[in-house]
Amino acid sequence: MARILVVGGSLGGLMAANLLLRAGHEVQLLERSRHSLSGRGAGIVTHDSLRTALHAAGVAAEAPLGVAVGSRVALDPQGQVLCRWDYPQVLASWGRLYELLLQALPAGRCRFGAPVAAVEQGEPGVTARLADGQSLQADLLVAADGLRSTVRAQLAPAVQPAYAGYVAWRGLCDEGCLSRHTRQTLFGHFGFGLPEGEQMLGYPVAGGGGGVRAGAGERAWNFVWYRPAAAGPELAALLTDADGLHHPEGIAPQQVSWRQIAAMRAAARERLAPQFAEIVEKTAQPFVQPIVDLVSPRMAWGRVALLGDAAMVARPHVGLGVTKAGDDALALAESIAALGATPAALARYEARRLAAGAAVVERSRRLGAYLQARGGAPSRHPHERSAEAVLRQTAIDPRLFDPESERSTPEATAAP
């Protein structure tokens, strides 16, 4: 049995900690926040490999992960269906998966309010020095502390997020707030809207109480609206709160300026289908996320490994962020099972996951290419995709992905 520290208590860290505990290791999960992360995040697209990772991490196979839909639809600006594609999928909320994984973790294994300030390696192990001065020793350390990973910053300071030139406005709207027309036309589908140079999408997820029943008002609608925002004053304005304080590394939902929210809602009324505009209008706390790419050239340094967004950040178009973290966690656990809690095991893990993670990032770049910020009036971008292509290429199971399909227009069922 090895001693393993997992830094970061979000979904990737929880999956890794649960998997390693079930393999018989002594695991301590360190989360910088002083409190549970319940209530954070938004929607999650599930895939078969994510379900495999969740079940291996202790989430019961019969536990409902989210809301099942059978098809995808694209709406025109008037709210009519442009095209449809039958594609069954289960759509979860971040909070739902977090609660399931946290419940699977034995009591006392997650330590909140424990930010890691530095990591030191030596024989025979690794030491994590916490911000309060305490030191913890282990055989291995797994950094699953996200985009702004403090562990990665120490090991690879040159690896920094690269802004993609556009943002995503996101939010969750309670089903019970919405009109019958919006519920009937959208809640059975994964929905898309394509105003010029932008992209709106959304889907039903479990509501605040975890309910997923159709027709009971228990669900919520998760939306993601991609909008160009040039680096510089335009992006800075979005990341500046109502008191004038700039948050260059990302602004918390509750700090987003009401002025920016009001302007975004006004744009929704002008540019989006009425159903989407209603959802945006009635979402209590929309938030804005700068879209970035991040690719680390390494995932292992001796007895320290990076996992999930600490290593690779893909744009959300692929819908693989949590799935990628689950694949990382499975590969890590399997490598340690094969070679023990050793640097050789982490080297094997890196060999299995480095190219795979980079390929996901590259695919996400291709899918988001036409959303890059561009000056002047909107014009058709050479990478622009038809509604049919967007339906068939966004957030699909990675086993279905064919790079050649991005060079053509896939067929979908046109609306009559």
KEKE-3310 file (N, C-alpha, C; in steps of 0.2 Angstrom, whole numbers, plus 5000, padded with zeros to 4 digits):
npx = (5004:5003:5007:4998:4996:4983:4981:4969:4952:4941:4931:4940:4951:4943:4939:4951:4956:4946:4947:4961:4960:4951:4960:4968:4977:4984:4976:4976:4966:4968:4961:4960:4950:4940:4928:4915:4913:4901:4887:4895:4900:4893:4885:4887:4893:4890:4899:4903:4915:4917:4907:4911:4923:4917:4909:4919:4925:4917:4904:4887:4881:4868:4864:4856:4863:4860:4850:4841:4842:4835:4838:4845:4843:4843:4839:4832:4833:4820:4815:4811:4813:4828:4836:4838:4845:4845:4852:4855:4859:4866:4864:4873:4874:4887:4887:4879:4887:4898:4893:4890:4902:4909:4901:4905:4918:4927:4924:4934:4944:4945:4952:4948:4952:4966:4978:4991:5007:5020:5030:5041:5054:5062:5073:5065:5053:5040:5036:5023:5021:5011:5001:5000:5011:5013:5019:5017:5021:5023:5022:5019:5013:4998:4993:4979:4973:4968:4965:4973:4984:4994:5004:5008:5013:5025:5032:5032:5034:5033:5022:5007:4990:4982:4973:4959:4952:4938:4923:4913:4897:4888:4876:4863:4846:4831:4819:4805:4804:4802:4793:4779:4780:4794:4799:4793:4798:4812:4816:4817:4828:4845:4850:4853:4859:4864:4869:4877:4894:4894:4889:4876:4872:4863:4856:4845:4847:4850:4840:4842:4839:4842:4833:4827:4816:4805:4792:4790:4795:4807:4820:4834:4840:4854:4865:4876:4884:4894:4904:4913:4927:4938:4955:4962:4955:4941:4939:4944:4935:4924:4929:4929:4923:4908:4913:4924:4935:4948:4948:4959:4962:4951:4934:4923:4907:4897:4903:4902:4899:4884:4881:4887:4880:4867:4869:4873:4861:4852:4858:4855:4841:4841:4848:4846:4836:4819:4816:4829:4833:4824:4828:4841:4837:4830:4839:4846:4859:4870:4886:4903:4915:4932:4938:4951:4966:4977:4991:5002:5019:5023:5017:5022:5033:5046:5040:5028:5013:5003:4985:4970:4963:4974:4984:4980:4970:4955:4945:4927:4919:4921:4916:4922:4930:4928:4927:4939:4947:4943:4947:4961:4962:4959:4969:4980:4978:4979:4992:4999:4995:5001:5015:5018:5019:5028:5041:5042:5029:5022:5028:5024:5011:5011:5015:5004:4994:4998:4999:4986:4978:4983:4978:4964:4964:4968:4958:4947:4951:4950:4936:4932:4937:4930:4925:4934:4940:4937:4941:4930:4915:4904:4909:4908:4918:4932:4932:4919:4905:4891:4874:4870:4883:4888:4879:4882:4895:4899:4903:4902:4903:4920:4923:4916:4921:4928:4941:4941:4928:4926:4930:4920:4902:4892:4877:4861:4844:4834:4823:4805)
npy = (4994:5011:5028:5041:5058:5068:5083:5095:5096:5094:5087:5079:5076:5070:5058:5052:5050:5042:5030:5026:5024:5013:5004:5001:5010:5022:5037:5054:5068:5085:5100:5117:5126:5131:5126:5114:5110:5111:5116:5123:5125:5120:5113:5095:5085:5068:5053:5036:5032:5040:5036:5024:5027:5034:5024:5015:5022:5022:5026:5022:5010:5011:5024:5039:5049:5061:5070:5061:5063:5062:5067:5080:5098:5112:5129:5142:5160:5164:5154:5142:5125:5121:5110:5093:5080:5063:5058:5049:5054:5057:5070:5079:5088:5098:5099:5088:5077:5079:5078:5064:5059:5064:5058:5045:5045:5040:5045:5058:5058:5069:5084:5100:5118:5117:5123:5120:5125:5122:5109:5096:5085:5070:5056:5045:5049:5061:5078:5088:5105:5115:5130:5134:5131:5118:5101:5087:5070:5058:5044:5047:5061:5068:5080:5088:5100:5109:5122:5134:5128:5126:5117:5113:5126:5127:5116:5118:5132:5140:5135:5141:5147:5150:5163:5161:5170:5172:5171:5162:5164:5158:5147:5142:5138:5137:5125:5127:5141:5144:5147:5137:5134:5136:5125:5114:5114:5113:5105:5092:5089:5092:5107:5120:5136:5147:5162:5174:5172:5167:5156:5147:5135:5122:5112:5100:5097:5090:5097:5109:5101:5089:5082:5074:5071:5072:5084:5087:5099:5099:5100:5108:5120:5120:5132:5138:5151:5156:5170:5181:5191:5202:5201:5212:5229:5225:5212:5214:5222:5213:5206:5214:5219:5226:5236:5240:5232:5223:5206:5197:5183:5176:5178:5177:5170:5177:5190:5195:5209:5218:5227:5221:5209:5214:5220:5208:5201:5209:5208:5195:5195:5202:5193:5180:5165:5165:5156:5153:5166:5169:5160:5165:5177:5173:5167:5166:5169:5171:5168:5172:5165:5165:5158:5146:5138:5125:5116:5105:5100:5089:5077:5070:5071:5064:5059:5065:5069:5076:5079:5079:5095:5102:5098:5098:5108:5109:5117:5120:5114:5101:5094:5086:5088:5083:5070:5067:5069:5059:5048:5050:5047:5034:5028:5032:5025:5012:5011:5013:5001:4992:4995:4999:5012:5022:5031:5026:5021:5033:5038:5029:5031:5045:5042:5035:5045:5058:5061:5058:5068:5080:5078:5080:5093:5099:5095:5102:5115:5116:5114:5126:5136:5146:5155:5163:5179:5193:5208:5222:5222:5207:5193:5179:5166:5156:5144:5142:5133:5123:5122:5108:5102:5107:5101:5087:5087:5093:5090:5075:5057:5052:5041:5042:5052:5058:5065:5069:5072:5085:5092:5092:5093:5086:5075:5079:5078:5088:5101:5100)
npz = (5000:4995:4999:4994:4988:4983:4974:4974:4974:4964:4951:4943:4953:4963:4956:4954:4967:4973:4965:4967:4981:4981:4975:4986:4991:5003:5003:5003:5000:4995:4996:4991:4994:5007:5009:5004:4987:4981:4971:4962:4945:4929:4916:4911:4898:4896:4892:4886:4891:4902:4911:4914:4921:4932:4938:4941:4951:4961:4960:4960:4948:4945:4949:4944:4932:4926:4914:4901:4883:4867:4855:4844:4840:4829:4831:4821:4820:4823:4831:4825:4820:4812:4808:4813:4823:4827:4842:4855:4872:4888:4899:4911:4927:4934:4948:4952:4948:4956:4969:4969:4968:4979:4989:4988:4992:5006:5023:5030:5021:5012:5013:5017:5014:5012:5004:4993:4993:4989:4981:4984:4979:4983:4988:4998:4992:4990:4995:5000:5003:5013:5013:5026:5032:5036:5032:5021:5018:5005:4994:4980:4971:4965:4954:4952:4951:4942:4929:4934:4940:4954:4956:4943:4939:4947:4942:4928:4923:4912:4905:4900:4900:4885:4878:4868:4860:4862:4872:4884:4889:4902:4911:4922:4921:4930:4926:4930:4929:4916:4900:4893:4880:4877:4886:4879:4867:4868:4879:4877:4870:4864:4862:4849:4843:4830:4828:4818:4818:4831:4844:4851:4863:4872:4885:4894:4912:4928:4941:4955:4966:4962:4954:4940:4933:4919:4915:4928:4933:4939:4933:4926:4914:4905:4898:4885:4878:4865:4862:4852:4859:4859:4864:4877:4880:4878:4882:4895:4901:4902:4912:4923:4939:4946:4955:4949:4950:4942:4936:4930:4929:4928:4932:4946:4947:4955:4955:4942:4933:4934:4924:4913:4912:4909:4897:4889:4890:4883:4870:4868:4866:4854:4845:4847:4846:4851:4862:4867:4871:4881:4891:4894:4899:4911:4919:4934:4939:4928:4921:4915:4905:4900:4885:4884:4878:4884:4884:4891:4890:4896:4908:4919:4932:4939:4954:4953:4946:4933:4931:4922:4919:4924:4916:4903:4894:4885:4873:4877:4866:4863:4873:4882:4894:4908:4905:4899:4911:4918:4910:4912:4925:4926:4918:4926:4938:4933:4929:4940:4947:4939:4940:4952:4965:4959:4950:4937:4935:4934:4922:4913:4913:4908:4895:4890:4890:4886:4872:4869:4876:4871:4858:4860:4863:4851:4843:4848:4846:4832:4831:4836:4828:4820:4829:4833:4839:4828:4820:4815:4805:4806:4797:4785:4790:4785:4791:4795:4801:4795:4801:4802:4802:4814:4824:4822:4826:4838:4855:4855:4857:4859:4851:4840:4833:4818:4810:4796:4794:4798:4787:4778:4775:4786:4785:4791:4797:4789:4794:4790)
capx = (5000:5007:5004:4997:4992:4980:4980:4963:4946:4936:4929:4946:4954:4939:4939:4958:4956:4942:4950:4967:4958:4949:4965:4971:4982:4982:4975:4973:4964:4969:4957:4962:4944:4938:4921:4913:4913:4894:4884:4899:4900:4887:4883:4893:4891:4893:4901:4903:4921:4916:4903:4916:4927:4913:4907:4925:4927:4912:4897:4883:4879:4860:4863:4855:4868:4857:4844:4842:4838:4836:4840:4848:4840:4846:4834:4833:4832:4813:4814:4809:4819:4832:4838:4837:4849:4844:4858:4854:4864:4864:4867:4873:4876:4893:4885:4877:4893:4902:4890:4890:4909:4911:4898:4909:4924:4926:4925:4941:4950:4946:4954:4947:4956:4973:4981:4998:5012:5026:5031:5048:5055:5068:5072:5061:5046:5038:5033:5019:5021:5005:5002:5000:5018:5013:5022:5015:5025:5020:5026:5017:5008:4994:4990:4972:4971:4965:4969:4978:4987:5000:5009:5011:5017:5031:5036:5033:5031:5032:5016:5002:4984:4982:4966:4957:4948:4931:4921:4907:4892:4885:4871:4858:4839:4826:4813:4799:4803:4801:4786:4777:4783:4801:4800:4791:4802:4819:4819:4818:4834:4851:4848:4859:4858:4870:4869:4883:4900:4893:4886:4873:4869:4861:4853:4842:4851:4846:4839:4845:4837:4845:4828:4828:4809:4801:4786:4789:4798:4813:4826:4836:4843:4861:4866:4883:4884:4900:4904:4919:4928:4945:4960:4963:4949:4935:4940:4945:4928:4920:4932:4930:4917:4904:4917:4930:4941:4949:4950:4962:4963:4944:4929:4918:4900:4894:4907:4901:4896:4877:4880:4889:4874:4862:4871:4872:4854:4850:4860:4851:4835:4842:4852:4845:4829:4815:4817:4836:4833:4820:4832:4846:4834:4828:4844:4847:4866:4874:4893:4907:4921:4936:4940:4958:4969:4983:4994:5008:5023:5024:5012:5025:5040:5048:5035:5023:5009:4997:4979:4964:4964:4981:4989:4978:4963:4952:4939:4921:4916:4922:4912:4927:4934:4927:4928:4947:4950:4941:4952:4967:4962:4959:4976:4985:4977:4981:4999:5002:4994:5006:5022:5019:5019:5035:5042:5041:5022:5020:5031:5020:5004:5012:5015:4997:4989:5000:4996:4978:4976:4984:4973:4958:4964:4968:4951:4943:4953:4947:4929:4930:4941:4927:4923:4940:4938:4939:4939:4926:4909:4905:4909:4909:4924:4933:4930:4912:4901:4884:4870:4870:4889:4888:4875:4885:4902:4899:4901:4900:4907:4926:4924:4913:4925:4932:4944:4939:4921:4927:4932:4914:4896:4888:4870:4856:4838:4832:4816:4801)
capy = (5000:5017:5034:5046:5064:5071:5090:5097:5092:5094:5080:5074:5074:5065:5052:5049:5048:5036:5025:5024:5021:5007:5000:4999:5014:5027:5043:5061:5073:5091:5105:5123:5129:5129:5123:5109:5114:5110:5122:5126:5122:5120:5106:5091:5080:5062:5048:5029:5031:5044:5032:5019:5030:5035:5017:5012:5027:5020:5029:5016:5010:5013:5031:5043:5054:5067:5069:5058:5066:5057:5071:5087:5102:5118:5133:5148:5166:5164:5149:5136:5120:5121:5103:5088:5074:5058:5056:5049:5056:5058:5076:5079:5094:5097:5098:5081:5072:5081:5075:5057:5057:5065:5053:5039:5045:5038:5051:5060:5058:5075:5089:5107:5123:5115:5125:5117:5131:5120:5102:5095:5078:5067:5049:5040:5051:5068:5082:5094:5110:5118:5137:5136:5128:5110:5097:5080:5066:5053:5041:5050:5066:5069:5087:5088:5107:5113:5127:5138:5123:5128:5112:5114:5132:5126:5112:5120:5139:5142:5133:5146:5147:5155:5165:5159:5176:5172:5169:5158:5165:5151:5148:5137:5141:5132:5123:5130:5148:5145:5146:5130:5134:5134:5118:5109:5114:5112:5101:5085:5089:5096:5113:5124:5142:5149:5168:5174:5173:5165:5149:5145:5128:5121:5105:5099:5094:5089:5104:5110:5096:5083:5079:5073:5069:5076:5086:5089:5105:5097:5100:5115:5121:5123:5136:5140:5155:5158:5176:5184:5196:5203:5203:5220:5232:5222:5206:5217:5225:5208:5203:5219:5219:5233:5241:5242:5228:5218:5199:5194:5176:5174:5182:5173:5171:5182:5196:5198:5216:5218:5230:5216:5205:5217:5220:5202:5199:5213:5205:5189:5197:5204:5189:5173:5162:5167:5151:5154:5173:5168:5156:5169:5182:5171:5164:5171:5171:5170:5170:5173:5161:5166:5152:5146:5132:5124:5110:5104:5095:5084:5075:5067:5073:5059:5056:5070:5068:5081:5076:5083:5102:5104:5096:5099:5112:5109:5121:5115:5112:5094:5091:5080:5090:5078:5063:5067:5068:5052:5043:5051:5044:5027:5026:5033:5019:5006:5011:5011:4994:4988:4996:5001:5019:5023:5036:5022:5021:5039:5038:5025:5035:5050:5039:5033:5050:5064:5062:5058:5074:5085:5077:5082:5100:5101:5095:5108:5121:5116:5116:5133:5141:5151:5159:5168:5186:5196:5215:5225:5219:5200:5190:5172:5164:5150:5138:5142:5126:5123:5119:5101:5100:5108:5096:5081:5087:5095:5086:5068:5052:5052:5035:5043:5057:5057:5072:5070:5075:5093:5095:5091:5095:5080:5076:5079:5078:5095:5102:5101)
capz = (5000:4995:5002:4988:4989:4977:4975:4970:4975:4959:4948:4942:4959:4966:4953:4955:4974:4974:4961:4971:4987:4980:4974:4992:4993:5008:4999:5006:4995:4997:4992:4993:4996:5014:5010:4999:4980:4979:4968:4957:4938:4926:4913:4909:4893:4898:4887:4889:4895:4909:4915:4916:4926:4938:4941:4944:4957:4967:4959:4959:4941:4944:4951:4938:4932:4923:4910:4894:4878:4861:4848:4844:4836:4829:4830:4818:4824:4824:4835:4821:4819:4805:4807:4818:4822:4832:4845:4862:4876:4895:4901:4919:4930:4938:4955:4953:4948:4962:4975:4969:4969:4986:4994:4987:4996:5014:5028:5032:5016:5009:5018:5014:5017:5012:4998:4992:4991:4985:4981:4984:4978:4985:4990:4994:4991:4988:5000:4999:5009:5013:5014:5033:5034:5037:5027:5021:5014:5001:4988:4974:4972:4959:4954:4949:4953:4937:4924:4937:4944:4958:4955:4937:4939:4950:4938:4921:4924:4905:4902:4902:4896:4879:4876:4861:4857:4863:4879:4884:4894:4904:4916:4923:4922:4932:4922:4932:4927:4908:4897:4891:4873:4878:4888:4875:4861:4870:4885:4875:4865:4865:4857:4846:4839:4827:4826:4814:4821:4838:4844:4857:4864:4879:4886:4901:4917:4935:4945:4961:4971:4959:4951:4933:4930:4914:4917:4936:4935:4943:4929:4924:4907:4905:4892:4884:4873:4863:4859:4852:4863:4858:4870:4878:4883:4877:4887:4902:4903:4904:4918:4928:4943:4947:4959:4945:4951:4936:4938:4924:4928:4928:4937:4949:4945:4959:4954:4936:4933:4932:4918:4908:4911:4906:4890:4887:4889:4877:4864:4867:4863:4847:4841:4848:4845:4858:4867:4870:4874:4887:4896:4896:4903:4917:4923:4940:4940:4922:4922:4909:4905:4894:4882:4883:4877:4887:4883:4894:4886:4901:4913:4924:4934:4944:4958:4953:4939:4932:4929:4920:4917:4926:4911:4896:4894:4879:4873:4878:4861:4862:4878:4885:4900:4913:4902:4899:4918:4920:4907:4915:4932:4925:4916:4932:4943:4930:4928:4947:4948:4935:4941:4959:4966:4957:4944:4931:4934:4931:4916:4909:4913:4904:4888:4888:4890:4884:4865:4869:4879:4866:4852:4861:4863:4844:4840:4851:4842:4825:4831:4838:4824:4817:4834:4835:4838:4822:4820:4810:4804:4806:4790:4785:4792:4781:4795:4798:4799:4794:4807:4802:4805:4822:4827:4822:4828:4845:4861:4853:4860:4855:4847:4834:4829:4812:4808:4789:4794:4798:4780:4774:4779:4788:4784:4796:4795:4788:4796:4785)
cpx = (5004:5003:5004:4993:4989:4978:4974:4957:4940:4935:4935:4950:4950:4939:4946:4958:4952:4945:4956:4965:4955:4954:4969:4976:4979:4982:4973:4972:4964:4966:4958:4956:4942:4932:4920:4912:4906:4891:4889:4898:4893:4885:4889:4889:4894:4894:4902:4909:4921:4912:4907:4920:4923:4911:4913:4927:4922:4905:4893:4881:4872:4859:4862:4860:4865:4851:4846:4839:4840:4838:4843:4844:4843:4840:4836:4832:4825:4811:4811:4815:4822:4833:4838:4842:4847:4850:4857:4860:4861:4868:4867:4875:4882:4892:4883:4882:4897:4899:4890:4897:4911:4908:4902:4915:4923:4928:4932:4946:4950:4947:4953:4951:4964:4977:4989:5002:5018:5026:5038:5049:5062:5067:5070:5054:5046:5035:5029:5019:5015:5006:5003:5007:5018:5016:5019:5019:5021:5024:5025:5013:5005:4991:4984:4969:4970:4969:4974:4982:4994:5006:5013:5015:5024:5035:5037:5030:5030:5025:5010:4996:4985:4975:4965:4953:4941:4929:4915:4903:4889:4880:4866:4851:4834:4820:4807:4798:4801:4794:4785:4780:4790:4802:4798:4795:4810:4821:4819:4824:4840:4850:4854:4856:4864:4869:4876:4889:4900:4890:4883:4871:4867:4857:4850:4847:4847:4846:4843:4844:4839:4839:4829:4821:4807:4794:4785:4792:4804:4820:4828:4839:4849:4863:4874:4883:4891:4900:4911:4920:4936:4949:4961:4957:4943:4934:4940:4939:4924:4922:4933:4923:4914:4908:4923:4936:4942:4951:4953:4962:4956:4940:4924:4911:4897:4897:4906:4897:4888:4876:4882:4883:4869:4863:4871:4865:4850:4852:4857:4844:4835:4844:4850:4837:4825:4816:4824:4836:4829:4824:4837:4843:4832:4833:4846:4855:4871:4882:4897:4913:4926:4938:4947:4960:4975:4985:5001:5012:5024:5018:5015:5032:5042:5042:5029:5020:5004:4991:4974:4966:4971:4986:4987:4971:4961:4946:4932:4918:4916:4918:4916:4931:4934:4929:4936:4950:4949:4946:4959:4968:4963:4966:4981:4984:4980:4989:5002:5000:4999:5013:5023:5019:5026:5035:5040:5034:5020:5023:5027:5013:5005:5012:5009:4993:4991:4998:4989:4975:4977:4980:4967:4958:4964:4961:4947:4945:4950:4939:4927:4934:4937:4924:4928:4938:4941:4936:4934:4919:4909:4905:4910:4916:4926:4931:4923:4909:4894:4880:4871:4877:4890:4885:4879:4893:4903:4898:4899:4905:4914:4927:4921:4916:4929:4934:4942:4932:4921:4928:4926:4908:4892:4881:4866:4850:4835:4824:4811:4799)
cpy = (5006:5023:5039:5052:5066:5078:5092:5093:5092:5087:5076:5072:5069:5058:5048:5046:5042:5030:5022:5021:5014:5002:4998:5004:5019:5034:5049:5066:5080:5096:5112:5127:5127:5126:5118:5113:5113:5116:5125:5122:5123:5113:5102:5086:5073:5057:5041:5029:5035:5040:5026:5021:5031:5029:5014:5016:5026:5023:5023:5016:5012:5020:5035:5049:5061:5065:5066:5062:5061:5061:5077:5091:5109:5123:5139:5154:5167:5159:5143:5132:5120:5114:5099:5082:5069:5056:5055:5050:5057:5064:5078:5086:5093:5095:5091:5076:5073:5078:5068:5055:5058:5060:5046:5039:5044:5045:5052:5060:5064:5081:5096:5112:5121:5116:5122:5123:5128:5112:5101:5087:5076:5060:5049:5043:5058:5071:5088:5099:5114:5126:5139:5133:5121:5107:5090:5076:5060:5050:5044:5056:5067:5076:5087:5095:5112:5118:5131:5134:5126:5124:5113:5121:5132:5122:5114:5127:5142:5140:5137:5145:5152:5156:5164:5165:5176:5170:5165:5161:5159:5152:5142:5140:5136:5131:5127:5137:5149:5144:5139:5129:5132:5127:5113:5109:5113:5107:5094:5084:5093:5101:5117:5130:5145:5156:5169:5176:5170:5158:5149:5138:5127:5114:5105:5095:5093:5096:5104:5105:5089:5079:5079:5071:5074:5078:5088:5095:5105:5099:5107:5115:5124:5126:5138:5144:5158:5165:5179:5190:5197:5204:5210:5223:5228:5216:5209:5219:5219:5205:5208:5219:5226:5238:5243:5238:5223:5211:5196:5187:5172:5177:5177:5175:5177:5189:5199:5204:5215:5222:5226:5211:5208:5218:5213:5199:5203:5210:5199:5190:5199:5198:5182:5171:5164:5163:5152:5161:5173:5165:5161:5174:5180:5167:5168:5173:5168:5172:5169:5169:5162:5159:5151:5139:5131:5117:5109:5099:5089:5083:5072:5070:5069:5056:5061:5069:5074:5077:5081:5090:5105:5102:5098:5103:5112:5114:5117:5112:5104:5090:5085:5082:5085:5071:5062:5066:5061:5047:5044:5047:5036:5024:5027:5027:5013:5005:5010:5004:4990:4988:4999:5009:5022:5028:5032:5021:5027:5040:5034:5028:5041:5047:5037:5039:5057:5066:5062:5065:5080:5084:5080:5090:5103:5100:5100:5114:5121:5117:5123:5138:5147:5156:5164:5175:5189:5204:5217:5221:5211:5198:5183:5170:5157:5144:5137:5135:5127:5120:5112:5098:5101:5103:5089:5081:5089:5090:5079:5064:5052:5047:5037:5049:5055:5064:5074:5074:5082:5096:5095:5093:5088:5081:5075:5079:5086:5096:5103:5109)
cpz = (5000:4998:4996:4990:4983:4978:4971:4971:4971:4957:4947:4948:4963:4963:4954:4962:4975:4971:4965:4978:4986:4977:4980:4995:4999:5004:5004:5000:4998:4993:4995:4996:5003:5015:5004:4992:4977:4977:4963:4950:4935:4923:4911:4904:4895:4892:4890:4894:4902:4913:4918:4922:4933:4942:4945:4951:4962:4966:4957:4951:4940:4946:4944:4938:4929:4919:4903:4889:4872:4855:4850:4839:4835:4827:4826:4822:4826:4829:4832:4820:4812:4803:4813:4817:4828:4835:4852:4866:4883:4897:4908:4921:4934:4945:4956:4953:4954:4968:4975:4971:4976:4991:4993:4991:5003:5018:5030:5027:5012:5014:5015:5017:5017:5006:4998:4990:4987:4986:4980:4983:4981:4986:4997:4991:4989:4994:4998:5005:5008:5015:5022:5036:5036:5031:5027:5016:5011:4996:4982:4976:4965:4959:4949:4950:4948:4933:4928:4942:4948:4957:4949:4936:4942:4945:4931:4921:4917:4902:4905:4898:4891:4877:4869:4857:4858:4870:4878:4890:4896:4910:4917:4925:4925:4927:4923:4930:4920:4906:4894:4884:4873:4881:4883:4869:4862:4874:4883:4871:4868:4860:4855:4843:4836:4824:4822:4818:4829:4838:4851:4857:4871:4879:4893:4906:4923:4938:4951:4966:4968:4955:4943:4929:4925:4917:4924:4938:4939:4940:4929:4917:4908:4898:4892:4878:4871:4860:4858:4856:4863:4864:4871:4881:4883:4882:4894:4905:4906:4911:4924:4932:4943:4951:4955:4946:4945:4939:4932:4923:4928:4934:4940:4947:4948:4958:4947:4936:4931:4925:4912:4907:4908:4898:4886:4885:4884:4871:4863:4864:4856:4843:4842:4847:4852:4863:4871:4874:4881:4893:4898:4901:4910:4921:4928:4940:4934:4924:4915:4910:4899:4892:4881:4881:4882:4886:4886:4891:4890:4905:4919:4925:4940:4948:4958:4946:4939:4929:4927:4917:4919:4921:4904:4897:4887:4879:4874:4872:4860:4868:4882:4891:4905:4911:4902:4906:4920:4917:4910:4921:4931:4923:4922:4936:4940:4930:4935:4949:4945:4938:4948:4959:4965:4951:4938:4930:4931:4924:4911:4908:4908:4896:4886:4887:4887:4877:4865:4871:4874:4860:4853:4861:4856:4841:4842:4847:4835:4826:4833:4834:4822:4822:4836:4834:4832:4822:4814:4810:4804:4798:4790:4786:4788:4785:4798:4796:4799:4801:4807:4804:4812:4826:4828:4825:4835:4850:4860:4856:4855:4850:4840:4830:4823:4809:4801:4789:4795:4792:4776:4778:4780:4787:4790:4793:4795:4791:4790:4784)
residu = (MET:ALA:ARG:ILE:LEU:VAL:VAL:GLY:GLY:SER:LEU:GLY:GLY:LEU:MET:ALA:ALA:ASN:LEU:LEU:LEU:ARG:ALA:GLY:HIS:GLU:VAL:GLN:LEU:LEU:GLU:ARG:SER:ARG:HIS:SER:LEU:SER:GLY:ARG:GLY:ALA:GLY:ILE:VAL:THR:HIS:ASP:SER:LEU:ARG:THR:ALA:LEU:HIS:ALA:ALA:GLY:VAL:ALA:ALA:GLU:ALA:PRO:LEU:GLY:VAL:ALA:VAL:GLY:SER:ARG:VAL:ALA:LEU:ASP:PRO:GLN:GLY:GLN:VAL:LEU:CYS:ARG:TRP:ASP:TYR:PRO:GLN:VAL:LEU:ALA:SER:TRP:GLY:ARG:LEU:TYR:GLU:LEU:LEU:LEU:GLN:ALA:LEU:PRO:ALA:GLY:ARG:CYS:ARG:PHE:GLY:ALA:PRO:VAL:ALA:ALA:VAL:GLU:GLN:GLY:GLU:PRO:GLY:VAL:THR:ALA:ARG:LEU:ALA:ASP:GLY:GLN:SER:LEU:GLN:ALA:ASP:LEU:LEU:VAL:ALA:ALA:ASP:GLY:LEU:ARG:SER:THR:VAL:ARG:ALA:GLN:LEU:ALA:PRO:ALA:VAL:GLN:PRO:ALA:TYR:ALA:GLY:TYR:VAL:ALA:TRP:ARG:GLY:LEU:CYS:ASP:GLU:GLY:CYS:LEU:SER:ARG:HIS:THR:ARG:GLN:THR:LEU:PHE:GLY:HIS:PHE:GLY:PHE:GLY:LEU:PRO:GLU:GLY:GLU:GLN:MET:LEU:GLY:TYR:PRO:VAL:ALA:GLY:GLY:GLY:GLY:GLY:VAL:ARG:ALA:GLY:ALA:GLY:GLU:ARG:ALA:TRP:ASN:PHE:VAL:TRP:TYR:ARG:PRO:ALA:ALA:ALA:GLY:PRO:GLU:LEU:ALA:ALA:LEU:LEU:THR:ASP:ALA:ASP:GLY:LEU:HIS:HIS:PRO:GLU:GLY:ILE:ALA:PRO:GLN:GLN:VAL:SER:TRP:ARG:GLN:ILE:ALA:ALA:MET:ARG:ALA:ALA:ALA:ARG:GLU:ARG:LEU:ALA:PRO:GLN:PHE:ALA:GLU:ILE:VAL:GLU:LYS:THR:ALA:GLN:PRO:PHE:VAL:GLN:PRO:ILE:VAL:ASP:LEU:VAL:SER:PRO:ARG:MET:ALA:TRP:GLY:ARG:VAL:ALA:LEU:LEU:GLY:ASP:ALA:ALA:MET:VAL:ALA:ARG:PRO:HIS:VAL:GLY:LEU:GLY:VAL:THR:LYS:ALA:GLY:ASP:ASP:ALA:LEU:ALA:LEU:ALA:GLU:SER:ILE:ALA:ALA:LEU:GLY:ALA:THR:PRO:ALA:ALA:LEU:ALA:ARG:TYR:GLU:ALA:ARG:ARG:LEU:ALA:ALA:GLY:ALA:ALA:VAL:VAL:GLU:ARG:SER:ARG:ARG:LEU:GLY:ALA:TYR:LEU:GLN:ALA:ARG:GLY:GLY:ALA:PRO:SER:ARG:HIS:PRO:HIS:GLU:ARG:SER:ALA:GLU:ALA:VAL:LEU:ARG:GLN:THR:ALA:ILE:ASP:PRO:ARG:LEU:PHE:ASP:PRO:GLU:SER:GLU:ARG:SER:THR:PRO:GLU:ALA:THR:ALA:ALA:PRO)
# end
